[in-house]
Amino acid sequence: MPVPIASDEEGIIMSARREKLTVAEFCKEMNISRSTFYEWRMKGRAPRCRKLPNGEIRINRTDIDAWYDALGEVA
């Protein structure tokens, strides 16, 4: 879930995109299988991930957005 919009010390409204997705949530959003995700990860083609102390993986929304933007192709 996205974090609600917050304001800084000066009262300027900003979007705090601290949303963290599980592998299952990422796969559902991208319409891919878990095996595809792990294959991309092994080949260095997946978005940046963070491994939690319990071994679970989380992917920040900002990392997904940056990864997706980098996939852009010039027509």
All heavy atoms as a GROMACS GRO file, in nm:
protein
  606
    1MET      N    1   0.082  -0.119   0.000
    1MET     CA    2   0.000   0.000   0.000
    1MET      C    3   0.086   0.125   0.000
    1MET      O    4   0.185   0.128   0.072
    1MET     CB    5  -0.085   0.004   0.127
    1MET     CG    6  -0.192  -0.095   0.134
    1MET     SD    7  -0.285  -0.054   0.282
    1MET     CE    8  -0.404  -0.177   0.272
    2PRO      N    9   0.048   0.224  -0.074
    2PRO     CA   10   0.125   0.348  -0.073
    2PRO      C   11   0.113   0.419   0.061
    2PRO      O   12   0.011   0.413   0.127
    2PRO     CB   13   0.062   0.432  -0.183
    2PRO     CG   14  -0.033   0.344  -0.254
    2PRO     CD   15  -0.058   0.225  -0.170
    3VAL      N   16   0.220   0.484   0.098
    3VAL     CA   17   0.220   0.564   0.219
    3VAL      C   18   0.144   0.692   0.189
    3VAL      O   19   0.158   0.749   0.082
    3VAL     CB   20   0.364   0.595   0.263
    3VAL    CG1   21   0.366   0.690   0.381
    3VAL    CG2   22   0.437   0.466   0.295
    4PRO      N   23   0.061   0.738   0.283
    4PRO     CA   24  -0.014   0.862   0.256
    4PRO      C   25   0.078   0.979   0.229
    4PRO      O   26   0.193   0.980   0.272
    4PRO     CB   27  -0.094   0.884   0.384
    4PRO     CG   28  -0.081   0.761   0.463
    4PRO     CD   29   0.035   0.683   0.410
    5ILE      N   30   0.025   1.077   0.161
    5ILE     CA   31   0.102   1.198   0.132
    5ILE      C   32   0.134   1.268   0.263
    5ILE      O   33   0.052   1.277   0.353
    5ILE     CB   34   0.022   1.292   0.039
    5ILE    CG1   35   0.007   1.224  -0.097
    5ILE    CG2   36   0.088   1.426   0.026
    5ILE    CD1   37  -0.074   1.301  -0.196
    6ALA      N   38   0.257   1.316   0.275
    6ALA     CA   39   0.303   1.384   0.396
    6ALA      C   40   0.357   1.520   0.358
    6ALA      O   41   0.381   1.549   0.241
    6ALA     CB   42   0.412   1.301   0.462
    7SER      N   43   0.378   1.606   0.458
    7SER     CA   44   0.438   1.736   0.430
    7SER      C   45   0.567   1.748   0.509
    7SER      O   46   0.581   1.691   0.616
    7SER     CB   47   0.342   1.849   0.464
    7SER     OG   48   0.310   1.846   0.599
    8ASP      N   49   0.662   1.823   0.454
    8ASP     CA   50   0.790   1.842   0.521
    8ASP      C   51   0.780   1.958   0.619
    8ASP      O   52   0.672   2.011   0.645
    8ASP     CB   53   0.902   1.862   0.420
    8ASP     CG   54   0.887   1.989   0.338
    8ASP    OD1   55   0.798   2.070   0.368
    8ASP    OD2   56   0.966   2.006   0.244
    9GLU      N   57   0.895   1.999   0.675
    9GLU     CA   58   0.900   2.105   0.776
    9GLU      C   59   0.842   2.236   0.725
    9GLU      O   60   0.788   2.314   0.802
    9GLU     CB   61   1.044   2.131   0.821
    9GLU     CG   62   1.121   2.011   0.869
    9GLU     CD   63   1.181   1.930   0.756
    9GLU    OE1   64   1.219   1.987   0.654
    9GLU    OE2   65   1.185   1.806   0.770
   10GLU      N   66   0.852   2.262   0.597
   10GLU     CA   67   0.803   2.388   0.542
   10GLU      C   68   0.658   2.379   0.497
   10GLU      O   69   0.603   2.474   0.443
   10GLU     CB   70   0.892   2.429   0.423
   10GLU     CG   71   1.036   2.454   0.464
   10GLU     CD   72   1.126   2.478   0.344
   10GLU    OE1   73   1.078   2.470   0.230
   10GLU    OE2   74   1.244   2.504   0.366
   11GLY      N   75   0.595   2.264   0.519
   11GLY     CA   76   0.455   2.249   0.482
   11GLY      C   77   0.435   2.213   0.336
   11GLY      O   78   0.322   2.213   0.288
   12ILE      N   79   0.542   2.181   0.265
   12ILE     CA   80   0.530   2.143   0.125
   12ILE      C   81   0.484   1.998   0.119
   12ILE      O   82   0.541   1.911   0.184
   12ILE     CB   83   0.665   2.160   0.051
   12ILE    CG1   84   0.707   2.306   0.055
   12ILE    CG2   85   0.655   2.108  -0.091
   12ILE    CD1   86   0.847   2.331   0.005
   13ILE      N   87   0.381   1.975   0.041
   13ILE     CA   88   0.328   1.839   0.031
   13ILE      C   89   0.414   1.759  -0.066
   13ILE      O   90   0.452   1.805  -0.172
   13ILE     CB   91   0.182   1.841  -0.016
   13ILE    CG1   92   0.101   1.914   0.089
   13ILE    CG2   93   0.132   1.703  -0.043
   13ILE    CD1   94  -0.045   1.891   0.087
   14MET      N   95   0.446   1.637  -0.022
   14MET     CA   96   0.527   1.549  -0.105
   14MET      C   97   0.471   1.408  -0.095
   14MET      O   98   0.408   1.372   0.002
   14MET     CB   99   0.673   1.553  -0.059
   14MET     CG  100   0.692   1.512   0.082
   14MET     SD  101   0.860   1.541   0.134
   14MET     CE  102   0.840   1.510   0.308
   15SER      N  103   0.495   1.329  -0.193
   15SER     CA  104   0.452   1.191  -0.193
   15SER      C  105   0.563   1.105  -0.136
   15SER      O  106   0.674   1.104  -0.187
   15SER     CB  107   0.419   1.147  -0.336
   15SER     OG  108   0.388   1.010  -0.338
   16ALA      N  109   0.534   1.034  -0.031
   16ALA     CA  110   0.633   0.946   0.032
   16ALA      C  111   0.612   0.806  -0.023
   16ALA      O  112   0.531   0.731   0.027
   16ALA     CB  113   0.617   0.949   0.183
   17ARG      N  114   0.684   0.771  -0.127
   17ARG     CA  115   0.664   0.642  -0.194
   17ARG      C  116   0.752   0.537  -0.128
   17ARG      O  117   0.852   0.495  -0.183
   17ARG     CB  118   0.697   0.656  -0.342
   17ARG     CG  119   0.612   0.762  -0.406
   17ARG     CD  120   0.530   0.730  -0.521
   17ARG     NE  121   0.495   0.596  -0.549
   17ARG     CZ  122   0.470   0.553  -0.669
   17ARG    NH1  123   0.480   0.632  -0.771
   17ARG    NH2  124   0.433   0.430  -0.690
   18ARG      N  125   0.715   0.495  -0.010
   18ARG     CA  126   0.790   0.394   0.065
   18ARG      C  127   0.724   0.257   0.056
   18ARG      O  128   0.750   0.171   0.138
   18ARG     CB  129   0.800   0.435   0.211
   18ARG     CG  130   0.891   0.550   0.234
   18ARG     CD  131   1.030   0.502   0.232
   18ARG     NE  132   1.119   0.601   0.290
   18ARG     CZ  133   1.247   0.590   0.286
   18ARG    NH1  134   1.303   0.488   0.228
   18ARG    NH2  135   1.322   0.682   0.340
   19GLU      N  136   0.636   0.240  -0.042
   19GLU     CA  137   0.566   0.113  -0.056
   19GLU      C  138   0.666   0.002  -0.085
   19GLU      O  139   0.753   0.016  -0.170
   19GLU     CB  140   0.465   0.125  -0.170
   19GLU     CG  141   0.386   0.000  -0.193
   19GLU     CD  142   0.292   0.013  -0.311
   19GLU    OE1  143   0.302   0.112  -0.386
   19GLU    OE2  144   0.210  -0.076  -0.327
   20LYS      N  145   0.651  -0.109  -0.014
   20LYS     CA  146   0.737  -0.224  -0.034
   20LYS      C  147   0.650  -0.342  -0.076
   20LYS      O  148   0.554  -0.375  -0.008
   20LYS     CB  149   0.813  -0.257   0.094
   20LYS     CG  150   0.912  -0.149   0.132
   20LYS     CD  151   0.962  -0.172   0.274
   20LYS     CE  152   1.048  -0.058   0.319
   20LYS     NZ  153   0.978   0.071   0.326
   21LEU      N  154   0.685  -0.404  -0.188
   21LEU     CA  155   0.608  -0.516  -0.238
   21LEU      C  156   0.678  -0.648  -0.206
   21LEU      O  157   0.802  -0.655  -0.206
   21LEU     CB  158   0.592  -0.507  -0.390
   21LEU     CG  159   0.479  -0.420  -0.443
   21LEU    CD1  160   0.503  -0.274  -0.412
   21LEU    CD2  161   0.462  -0.440  -0.591
   22THR      N  162   0.599  -0.750  -0.183
   22THR     CA  163   0.653  -0.885  -0.170
   22THR      C  164   0.678  -0.937  -0.312
   22THR      O  165   0.632  -0.878  -0.410
   22THR     CB  166   0.554  -0.978  -0.099
   22THR    OG1  167   0.436  -0.989  -0.178
   22THR    CG2  168   0.520  -0.927   0.040
   23VAL      N  169   0.746  -1.049  -0.320
   23VAL     CA  170   0.768  -1.110  -0.452
   23VAL      C  171   0.634  -1.145  -0.516
   23VAL      O  172   0.613  -1.119  -0.635
   23VAL     CB  173   0.859  -1.235  -0.440
   23VAL    CG1  174   0.866  -1.310  -0.572
   23VAL    CG2  175   0.998  -1.195  -0.394
   24ALA      N  176   0.542  -1.199  -0.438
   24ALA     CA  177   0.410  -1.236  -0.491
   24ALA      C  178   0.336  -1.113  -0.545
   24ALA      O  179   0.275  -1.120  -0.653
   24ALA     CB  180   0.327  -1.305  -0.383
   25GLU      N  181   0.341  -1.001  -0.472
   25GLU     CA  182   0.274  -0.879  -0.517
   25GLU      C  183   0.337  -0.825  -0.645
   25GLU      O  184   0.267  -0.783  -0.737
   25GLU     CB  185   0.278  -0.773  -0.407
   25GLU     CG  186   0.194  -0.807  -0.286
   25GLU     CD  187   0.221  -0.718  -0.167
   25GLU    OE1  188   0.331  -0.661  -0.156
   25GLU    OE2  189   0.131  -0.708  -0.082
   26PHE      N  190   0.471  -0.827  -0.651
   26PHE     CA  191   0.541  -0.781  -0.771
   26PHE      C  192   0.504  -0.868  -0.890
   26PHE      O  193   0.474  -0.817  -0.999
   26PHE     CB  194   0.692  -0.782  -0.748
   26PHE     CG  195   0.771  -0.746  -0.871
   26PHE    CD1  196   0.784  -0.614  -0.911
   26PHE    CD2  197   0.831  -0.845  -0.947
   26PHE    CE1  198   0.856  -0.580  -1.025
   26PHE    CE2  199   0.904  -0.812  -1.062
   26PHE     CZ  200   0.916  -0.680  -1.101
   27CYS      N  201   0.506  -1.000  -0.871
   27CYS     CA  202   0.475  -1.092  -0.980
   27CYS      C  203   0.333  -1.072  -1.030
   27CYS      O  204   0.308  -1.074  -1.151
   27CYS     CB  205   0.496  -1.236  -0.935
   27CYS     SG  206   0.669  -1.279  -0.911
   28LYS      N  207   0.240  -1.051  -0.939
   28LYS     CA  208   0.101  -1.028  -0.978
   28LYS      C  209   0.090  -0.899  -1.058
   28LYS      O  210   0.023  -0.895  -1.161
   28LYS     CB  211   0.012  -1.022  -0.854
   28LYS     CG  212  -0.133  -1.006  -0.886
   28LYS     CD  213  -0.219  -1.009  -0.761
   28LYS     CE  214  -0.365  -0.993  -0.797
   28LYS     NZ  215  -0.451  -0.992  -0.679
   29GLU      N  216   0.156  -0.794  -1.011
   29GLU     CA  217   0.151  -0.666  -1.081
   29GLU      C  218   0.212  -0.674  -1.220
   29GLU      O  219   0.162  -0.614  -1.315
   29GLU     CB  220   0.224  -0.560  -0.998
   29GLU     CG  221   0.212  -0.421  -1.052
   29GLU     CD  222   0.269  -0.317  -0.959
   29GLU    OE1  223   0.230  -0.312  -0.843
   29GLU    OE2  224   0.355  -0.239  -1.006
   30MET      N  225   0.322  -0.747  -1.235
   30MET     CA  226   0.390  -0.760  -1.363
   30MET      C  227   0.334  -0.873  -1.449
   30MET      O  228   0.376  -0.891  -1.563
   30MET     CB  229   0.540  -0.785  -1.341
   30MET     CG  230   0.614  -0.668  -1.282
   30MET     SD  231   0.623  -0.530  -1.398
   30MET     CE  232   0.559  -0.399  -1.297
   31ASN      N  233   0.242  -0.952  -1.390
   31ASN     CA  234   0.182  -1.066  -1.459
   31ASN      C  235   0.288  -1.167  -1.504
   31ASN      O  236   0.292  -1.209  -1.620
   31ASN     CB  237   0.096  -1.018  -1.576
   31ASN     CG  238   0.003  -1.127  -1.625
   31ASN    OD1  239  -0.036  -1.214  -1.549
   31ASN    ND2  240  -0.032  -1.122  -1.753
   32ILE      N  241   0.375  -1.202  -1.409
   32ILE     CA  242   0.480  -1.301  -1.435
   32ILE      C  243   0.476  -1.407  -1.326
   32ILE      O  244   0.418  -1.386  -1.219
   32ILE     CB  245   0.621  -1.236  -1.439
   32ILE    CG1  246   0.655  -1.171  -1.304
   32ILE    CG2  247   0.632  -1.138  -1.555
   32ILE    CD1  248   0.800  -1.127  -1.290
   33SER      N  249   0.541  -1.518  -1.350
   33SER     CA  250   0.549  -1.623  -1.249
   33SER      C  251   0.665  -1.595  -1.154
   33SER      O  252   0.756  -1.517  -1.185
   33SER     CB  253   0.570  -1.759  -1.316
   33SER     OG  254   0.698  -1.763  -1.378
   34ARG      N  255   0.661  -1.660  -1.038
   34ARG     CA  256   0.772  -1.646  -0.942
   34ARG      C  257   0.902  -1.694  -1.004
   34ARG      O  258   1.007  -1.635  -0.983
   34ARG     CB  259   0.743  -1.727  -0.815
   34ARG     CG  260   0.643  -1.663  -0.723
   34ARG     CD  261   0.619  -1.750  -0.601
   34ARG     NE  262   0.721  -1.732  -0.500
   34ARG     CZ  263   0.715  -1.641  -0.403
   34ARG    NH1  264   0.611  -1.560  -0.396
   34ARG    NH2  265   0.811  -1.632  -0.314
   35SER      N  266   0.895  -1.802  -1.083
   35SER     CA  267   1.017  -1.854  -1.144
   35SER      C  268   1.077  -1.753  -1.241
   35SER      O  269   1.200  -1.741  -1.251
   35SER     CB  270   0.990  -1.988  -1.213
   35SER     OG  271   0.896  -1.974  -1.316
   36THR      N  272   0.992  -1.679  -1.312
   36THR     CA  273   1.042  -1.575  -1.401
   36THR      C  274   1.111  -1.466  -1.321
   36THR      O  275   1.220  -1.419  -1.358
   36THR     CB  276   0.928  -1.515  -1.486
   36THR    OG1  277   0.873  -1.618  -1.568
   36THR    CG2  278   0.977  -1.399  -1.572
   37PHE      N  279   1.049  -1.425  -1.209
   37PHE     CA  280   1.111  -1.324  -1.124
   37PHE      C  281   1.250  -1.369  -1.079
   37PHE      O  282   1.347  -1.294  -1.090
   37PHE     CB  283   1.025  -1.293  -1.001
   37PHE     CG  284   1.096  -1.210  -0.900
   37PHE    CD1  285   1.111  -1.074  -0.918
   37PHE    CD2  286   1.151  -1.268  -0.786
   37PHE    CE1  287   1.179  -0.996  -0.825
   37PHE    CE2  288   1.218  -1.191  -0.692
   37PHE     CZ  289   1.233  -1.056  -0.713
   38TYR      N  290   1.261  -1.492  -1.029
   38TYR     CA  291   1.390  -1.540  -0.979
   38TYR      C  292   1.491  -1.559  -1.092
   38TYR      O  293   1.610  -1.541  -1.072
   38TYR     CB  294   1.371  -1.667  -0.896
   38TYR     CG  295   1.315  -1.636  -0.760
   38TYR    CD1  296   1.185  -1.670  -0.726
   38TYR    CD2  297   1.390  -1.567  -0.665
   38TYR    CE1  298   1.132  -1.638  -0.601
   38TYR    CE2  299   1.339  -1.535  -0.541
   38TYR     CZ  300   1.210  -1.571  -0.510
   38TYR     OH  301   1.159  -1.538  -0.387
   39GLU      N  302   1.442  -1.592  -1.212
   39GLU     CA  303   1.531  -1.601  -1.328
   39GLU      C  304   1.585  -1.462  -1.362
   39GLU      O  305   1.705  -1.445  -1.385
   39GLU     CB  306   1.456  -1.658  -1.448
   39GLU     CG  307   1.542  -1.674  -1.572
   39GLU     CD  308   1.463  -1.729  -1.690
   39GLU    OE1  309   1.365  -1.802  -1.667
   39GLU    OE2  310   1.499  -1.695  -1.803
   40TRP      N  311   1.497  -1.361  -1.365
   40TRP     CA  312   1.541  -1.223  -1.389
   40TRP      C  313   1.641  -1.180  -1.284
   40TRP      O  314   1.742  -1.117  -1.314
   40TRP     CB  315   1.422  -1.128  -1.385
   40TRP     CG  316   1.328  -1.134  -1.501
   40TRP    CD1  317   1.339  -1.212  -1.613
   40TRP    CD2  318   1.208  -1.059  -1.515
   40TRP    NE1  319   1.231  -1.190  -1.695
   40TRP    CE2  320   1.150  -1.096  -1.639
   40TRP    CE3  321   1.143  -0.966  -1.436
   40TRP    CZ2  322   1.031  -1.041  -1.684
   40TRP    CZ3  323   1.024  -0.911  -1.482
   40TRP    CH2  324   0.970  -0.949  -1.605
   41ARG      N  325   1.612  -1.215  -1.159
   41ARG     CA  326   1.701  -1.175  -1.049
   41ARG      C  327   1.839  -1.240  -1.065
   41ARG      O  328   1.942  -1.174  -1.046
   41ARG     CB  329   1.638  -1.216  -0.916
   41ARG     CG  330   1.705  -1.153  -0.798
   41ARG     CD  331   1.616  -1.159  -0.676
   41ARG     NE  332   1.682  -1.087  -0.570
   41ARG     CZ  333   1.723  -1.140  -0.458
   41ARG    NH1  334   1.700  -1.267  -0.433
   41ARG    NH2  335   1.785  -1.068  -0.368
   42MET      N  336   1.841  -1.367  -1.099
   42MET     CA  337   1.967  -1.438  -1.118
   42MET      C  338   2.049  -1.378  -1.232
   42MET      O  339   2.171  -1.369  -1.225
   42MET     CB  340   1.938  -1.586  -1.147
   42MET     CG  341   2.062  -1.673  -1.153
   42MET     SD  342   2.020  -1.848  -1.175
   42MET     CE  343   1.942  -1.847  -1.334
   43LYS      N  344   1.980  -1.330  -1.337
   43LYS     CA  345   2.047  -1.271  -1.453
   43LYS      C  346   2.074  -1.122  -1.436
   43LYS      O  347   2.128  -1.058  -1.526
   43LYS     CB  348   1.961  -1.291  -1.578
   43LYS     CG  349   1.950  -1.436  -1.620
   43LYS     CD  350   1.860  -1.450  -1.741
   43LYS     CE  351   1.852  -1.593  -1.787
   43LYS     NZ  352   1.761  -1.610  -1.902
   44GLY      N  353   2.035  -1.064  -1.322
   44GLY     CA  354   2.056  -0.922  -1.298
   44GLY      C  355   1.959  -0.833  -1.373
   44GLY      O  356   1.987  -0.716  -1.396
   45ARG      N  357   1.843  -0.886  -1.409
   45ARG     CA  358   1.745  -0.810  -1.487
   45ARG      C  359   1.624  -0.765  -1.405
   45ARG      O  360   1.537  -0.698  -1.456
   45ARG     CB  361   1.695  -0.894  -1.605
   45ARG     CG  362   1.805  -0.921  -1.704
   45ARG     CD  363   1.751  -0.999  -1.820
   45ARG     NE  364   1.859  -1.025  -1.915
   45ARG     CZ  365   1.848  -1.105  -2.017
   45ARG    NH1  366   1.735  -1.167  -2.040
   45ARG    NH2  367   1.950  -1.124  -2.099
   46ALA      N  368   1.618  -0.804  -1.279
   46ALA     CA  369   1.506  -0.768  -1.193
   46ALA      C  370   1.535  -0.634  -1.126
   46ALA      O  371   1.649  -0.588  -1.122
   46ALA     CB  372   1.486  -0.875  -1.086
   47PRO      N  373   1.431  -0.569  -1.073
   47PRO     CA  374   1.456  -0.446  -0.999
   47PRO      C  375   1.536  -0.475  -0.873
   47PRO      O  376   1.541  -0.590  -0.827
   47PRO     CB  377   1.316  -0.396  -0.965
   47PRO     CG  378   1.225  -0.511  -0.980
   47PRO     CD  379   1.289  -0.603  -1.078
   48ARG      N  380   1.597  -0.373  -0.818
   48ARG     CA  381   1.674  -0.385  -0.695
   48ARG      C  382   1.584  -0.439  -0.583
   48ARG      O  383   1.472  -0.395  -0.566
   48ARG     CB  384   1.727  -0.249  -0.658
   48ARG     CG  385   1.822  -0.249  -0.543
   48ARG     CD  386   1.883  -0.113  -0.532
   48ARG     NE  387   1.883  -0.075  -0.392
   48ARG     CZ  388   1.917   0.042  -0.345
   48ARG    NH1  389   1.950   0.137  -0.429
   48ARG    NH2  390   1.916   0.068  -0.218
   49CYS      N  391   1.635  -0.537  -0.510
   49CYS     CA  392   1.559  -0.601  -0.403
   49CYS      C  393   1.634  -0.586  -0.271
   49CYS      O  394   1.755  -0.565  -0.270
   49CYS     CB  395   1.542  -0.750  -0.431
   49CYS     SG  396   1.462  -0.787  -0.587
   50ARG      N  397   1.559  -0.601  -0.164
   50ARG     CA  398   1.618  -0.600  -0.031
   50ARG      C  399   1.578  -0.729   0.039
   50ARG      O  400   1.461  -0.768   0.037
   50ARG     CB  401   1.568  -0.480   0.048
   50ARG     CG  402   1.634  -0.354   0.001
   50ARG     CD  403   1.557  -0.232   0.045
   50ARG     NE  404   1.621  -0.110   0.002
   50ARG     CZ  405   1.617  -0.062  -0.120
   50ARG    NH1  406   1.555  -0.127  -0.214
   50ARG    NH2  407   1.677   0.051  -0.151
   51LYS      N  408   1.677  -0.793   0.100
   51LYS     CA  409   1.651  -0.916   0.172
   51LYS      C  410   1.638  -0.884   0.320
   51LYS      O  411   1.730  -0.827   0.380
   51LYS     CB  412   1.763  -1.016   0.149
   51LYS     CG  413   1.730  -1.156   0.189
   51LYS     CD  414   1.837  -1.252   0.140
   51LYS     CE  415   1.784  -1.393   0.138
   51LYS     NZ  416   1.881  -1.485   0.081
   52LEU      N  417   1.526  -0.918   0.378
   52LEU     CA  418   1.501  -0.893   0.519
   52LEU      C  419   1.577  -0.994   0.604
   52LEU      O  420   1.616  -1.100   0.554
   52LEU     CB  421   1.351  -0.901   0.548
   52LEU     CG  422   1.262  -0.805   0.468
   52LEU    CD1  423   1.116  -0.830   0.502
   52LEU    CD2  424   1.300  -0.662   0.493
   53PRO      N  425   1.596  -0.964   0.733
   53PRO     CA  426   1.667  -1.058   0.820
   53PRO      C  427   1.603  -1.198   0.825
   53PRO      O  428   1.672  -1.296   0.848
   53PRO     CB  429   1.661  -0.991   0.958
   53PRO     CG  430   1.649  -0.846   0.928
   53PRO     CD  431   1.567  -0.838   0.802
   54ASN      N  432   1.472  -1.206   0.800
   54ASN     CA  433   1.406  -1.337   0.800
   54ASN      C  434   1.418  -1.409   0.666
   54ASN      O  435   1.361  -1.515   0.646
   54ASN     CB  436   1.260  -1.322   0.841
   54ASN     CG  437   1.178  -1.243   0.741
   54ASN    OD1  438   1.227  -1.199   0.638
   54ASN    ND2  439   1.051  -1.224   0.772
   55GLY      N  440   1.492  -1.349   0.570
   55GLY     CA  441   1.515  -1.411   0.440
   55GLY      C  442   1.415  -1.372   0.333
   55GLY      O  443   1.435  -1.404   0.216
   56GLU      N  444   1.307  -1.305   0.371
   56GLU     CA  445   1.208  -1.263   0.271
   56GLU      C  446   1.261  -1.145   0.191
   56GLU      O  447   1.345  -1.069   0.238
   56GLU     CB  448   1.077  -1.225   0.339
   56GLU     CG  449   1.006  -1.343   0.401
   56GLU     CD  450   0.873  -1.305   0.462
   56GLU    OE1  451   0.823  -1.194   0.435
   56GLU    OE2  452   0.818  -1.387   0.537
   57ILE      N  453   1.210  -1.132   0.069
   57ILE     CA  454   1.254  -1.026  -0.021
   57ILE      C  455   1.144  -0.921  -0.032
   57ILE      O  456   1.026  -0.954  -0.039
   57ILE     CB  457   1.285  -1.083  -0.161
   57ILE    CG1  458   1.406  -1.176  -0.152
   57ILE    CG2  459   1.310  -0.972  -0.262
   57ILE    CD1  460   1.434  -1.253  -0.278
   58ARG      N  461   1.185  -0.795  -0.035
   58ARG     CA  462   1.094  -0.684  -0.059
   58ARG      C  463   1.152  -0.598  -0.170
   58ARG      O  464   1.274  -0.586  -0.185
   58ARG     CB  465   1.075  -0.597   0.065
   58ARG     CG  466   1.008  -0.667   0.180
   58ARG     CD  467   0.861  -0.696   0.150
   58ARG     NE  468   0.794  -0.756   0.262
   58ARG     CZ  469   0.789  -0.887   0.287
   58ARG    NH1  470   0.851  -0.972   0.207
   58ARG    NH2  471   0.724  -0.934   0.390
   59ILE      N  472   1.062  -0.538  -0.248
   59ILE     CA  473   1.103  -0.450  -0.357
   59ILE      C  474   1.034  -0.316  -0.335
   59ILE      O  475   0.911  -0.310  -0.329
   59ILE     CB  476   1.063  -0.510  -0.494
   59ILE    CG1  477   1.112  -0.654  -0.505
   59ILE    CG2  478   1.121  -0.428  -0.607
   59ILE    CD1  479   1.008  -0.751  -0.549
   60ASN      N  480   1.114  -0.210  -0.322
   60ASN     CA  481   1.057  -0.077  -0.304
   60ASN      C  482   0.992  -0.029  -0.433
   60ASN      O  483   1.044  -0.050  -0.542
   60ASN     CB  484   1.165   0.024  -0.264
   60ASN     CG  485   1.205   0.012  -0.119
   60ASN    OD1  486   1.142  -0.058  -0.040
   60ASN    ND2  487   1.312   0.080  -0.084
   61ARG      N  488   0.880   0.038  -0.418
   61ARG     CA  489   0.809   0.093  -0.534
   61ARG      C  490   0.899   0.185  -0.616
   61ARG      O  491   0.897   0.182  -0.738
   61ARG     CB  492   0.684   0.168  -0.485
   61ARG     CG  493   0.613   0.246  -0.591
   61ARG     CD  494   0.559   0.163  -0.704
   61ARG     NE  495   0.458   0.070  -0.654
   61ARG     CZ  496   0.408  -0.028  -0.728
   61ARG    NH1  497   0.448  -0.045  -0.852
   61ARG    NH2  498   0.318  -0.110  -0.678
   62THR      N  499   0.981   0.266  -0.548
   62THR     CA  500   1.069   0.357  -0.621
   62THR      C  501   1.170   0.280  -0.706
   62THR      O  502   1.203   0.323  -0.816
   62THR     CB  503   1.143   0.452  -0.525
   62THR    OG1  504   1.208   0.376  -0.424
   62THR    CG2  505   1.047   0.551  -0.460
   63ASP      N  506   1.217   0.166  -0.655
   63ASP     CA  507   1.309   0.083  -0.734
   63ASP      C  508   1.238   0.020  -0.854
   63ASP      O  509   1.297   0.007  -0.961
   63ASP     CB  510   1.372  -0.026  -0.646
   63ASP     CG  511   1.466   0.031  -0.541
   63ASP    OD1  512   1.526   0.136  -0.566
   63ASP    OD2  513   1.478  -0.031  -0.433
   64ILE      N  514   1.114  -0.019  -0.835
   64ILE     CA  515   1.036  -0.075  -0.946
   64ILE      C  516   1.015   0.031  -1.053
   64ILE      O  517   1.034   0.004  -1.172
   64ILE     CB  518   0.900  -0.129  -0.897
   64ILE    CG1  519   0.921  -0.248  -0.803
   64ILE    CG2  520   0.810  -0.167  -1.015
   64ILE    CD1  521   0.796  -0.292  -0.730
   65ASP      N  522   0.978   0.151  -1.010
   65ASP     CA  523   0.955   0.260  -1.106
   65ASP      C  524   1.082   0.292  -1.185
   65ASP      O  525   1.078   0.308  -1.308
   65ASP     CB  526   0.905   0.385  -1.035
   65ASP     CG  527   0.764   0.368  -0.978
   65ASP    OD1  528   0.694   0.273  -1.019
   65ASP    OD2  529   0.727   0.450  -0.892
   66ALA      N  530   1.196   0.300  -1.116
   66ALA     CA  531   1.324   0.330  -1.183
   66ALA      C  532   1.361   0.217  -1.279
   66ALA      O  533   1.406   0.242  -1.392
   66ALA     CB  534   1.434   0.350  -1.080
   67TRP      N  535   1.344   0.093  -1.235
   67TRP     CA  536   1.373  -0.024  -1.319
   67TRP      C  537   1.285  -0.022  -1.444
   67TRP      O  538   1.334  -0.040  -1.555
   67TRP     CB  539   1.349  -0.150  -1.236
   67TRP     CG  540   1.346  -0.278  -1.312
   67TRP    CD1  541   1.452  -0.351  -1.357
   67TRP    CD2  542   1.228  -0.351  -1.351
   67TRP    NE1  543   1.407  -0.464  -1.422
   67TRP    CE2  544   1.271  -0.467  -1.418
   67TRP    CE3  545   1.092  -0.329  -1.334
   67TRP    CZ2  546   1.182  -0.560  -1.469
   67TRP    CZ3  547   1.002  -0.424  -1.384
   67TRP    CH2  548   1.049  -0.537  -1.452
   68TYR      N  549   1.157   0.003  -1.425
   68TYR     CA  550   1.063   0.002  -1.537
   68TYR      C  551   1.094   0.115  -1.636
   68TYR      O  552   1.092   0.094  -1.757
   68TYR     CB  553   0.920   0.014  -1.486
   68TYR     CG  554   0.816  -0.014  -1.590
   68TYR    CD1  555   0.788  -0.143  -1.633
   68TYR    CD2  556   0.746   0.091  -1.650
   68TYR    CE1  557   0.694  -0.169  -1.731
   68TYR    CE2  558   0.651   0.066  -1.747
   68TYR     CZ  559   0.626  -0.064  -1.788
   68TYR     OH  560   0.532  -0.088  -1.885
   69ASP      N  561   1.126   0.233  -1.583
   69ASP     CA  562   1.162   0.345  -1.670
   69ASP      C  563   1.288   0.315  -1.752
   69ASP      O  564   1.299   0.356  -1.867
   69ASP     CB  565   1.183   0.472  -1.589
   69ASP     CG  566   1.053   0.528  -1.533
   69ASP    OD1  567   0.944   0.487  -1.581
   69ASP    OD2  568   1.060   0.611  -1.441
   70ALA      N  569   1.381   0.243  -1.693
   70ALA     CA  570   1.506   0.208  -1.762
   70ALA      C  571   1.482   0.106  -1.874
   70ALA      O  572   1.568   0.092  -1.962
   70ALA     CB  573   1.608   0.152  -1.663
   71LEU      N  574   1.370   0.039  -1.873
   71LEU     CA  575   1.338  -0.059  -1.978
   71LEU      C  576   1.290   0.007  -2.106
   71LEU      O  577   1.273  -0.060  -2.206
   71LEU     CB  578   1.230  -0.156  -1.928
   71LEU     CG  579   1.267  -0.248  -1.813
   71LEU    CD1  580   1.145  -0.330  -1.772
   71LEU    CD2  581   1.384  -0.337  -1.848
   72GLY      N  582   1.268   0.138  -2.101
   72GLY     CA  583   1.217   0.210  -2.217
   72GLY      C  584   1.302   0.188  -2.341
   72GLY      O  585   1.423   0.179  -2.334
   73GLU      N  586   1.235   0.179  -2.453
   73GLU     CA  587   1.301   0.152  -2.580
   73GLU      C  588   1.272   0.267  -2.675
   73GLU      O  589   1.160   0.316  -2.681
   73GLU     CB  590   1.241   0.022  -2.636
   73GLU     CG  591   1.323  -0.044  -2.741
   73GLU     CD  592   1.259  -0.175  -2.780
   73GLU    OE1  593   1.268  -0.272  -2.703
   73GLU    OE2  594   1.198  -0.179  -2.888
   74VAL      N  595   1.372   0.309  -2.748
   74VAL     CA  596   1.352   0.416  -2.846
   74VAL      C  597   1.294   0.353  -2.971
   74VAL      O  598   1.348   0.258  -3.026
   74VAL     CB  599   1.486   0.487  -2.877
   74VAL    CG1  600   1.464   0.593  -2.983
   74VAL    CG2  601   1.545   0.546  -2.752
   75ALA      N  602   1.181   0.407  -3.016
   75ALA     CA  603   1.112   0.349  -3.133
   75ALA      C  604   1.177   0.397  -3.262
   75ALA      O  605   1.238   0.496  -3.273
   75ALA     CB  606   0.966   0.388  -3.131
   0.00000   0.00000   0.00000
